[in-house]
Amino acid sequence: EDAGNCLATVLYPKKKSPPVVSIKCSHTKDQKEIQEEDNRVYQRIRHQSKPITGNNIPDSYGNIEPALEPVWALAVAGSSSIMWEKSTETLGYFLAQVKSVRQWIRKDDFTEFDYTVLLHEIPSQEMLSCHMRLTWLPGHPLKVKHFCASESHGVDEGSGAESGSAAAPSAEKGANF
């Protein structure tokens, strides 16, 4: 989302803990505009005739099918929490691609997706593969649970019950994440 002009100060503690961030933005969208955009994305997802699935988003030419734009937007938001957790003063990440996505049908109003995403690690240029379970409903915080693995690092630790993370896997069928 375009939040306007922003200035962020990021302080990385020497001990292994999340960075401390201070962000100041000008010309931000008002809360009503944000809610309207969220509701448009949500309605596009909810009005699909069958569960959304996809692979290689964007494709090798950088294209995203219009029908998959909402799941890409959620992947960007969800993977940002993984990148935030894993980044250090000398190591950063960018979402390179959604390798696969599958929507789970729920009995409540929340949307739920399983993603496999590739994060581009800077400066090493390695690709980090992460599995991400994401649940969302407009007006509620995005919940993300994940685990990551890379060829050189083996399996990294996944998420726990920290802020912004699902405290436990969903009880839905197939959700034994």
ABEGO torsion letter per residue (X at the ends): XBAEBBBBBBBBBABBBBBBBBBBBBGBBBAAAAAAAAAAAAAAAAABABBBBBBGOBBAAGBBBAAAAAAAAAAAAAAAAAAAAABBAABBBBBABBABBBBBBBABABBBBBBBBBBBBOAAGBBBBBBBBBBBBBGBBBBBBBBBBBAAAEBBBBBBABBGBBABBBABBGABX
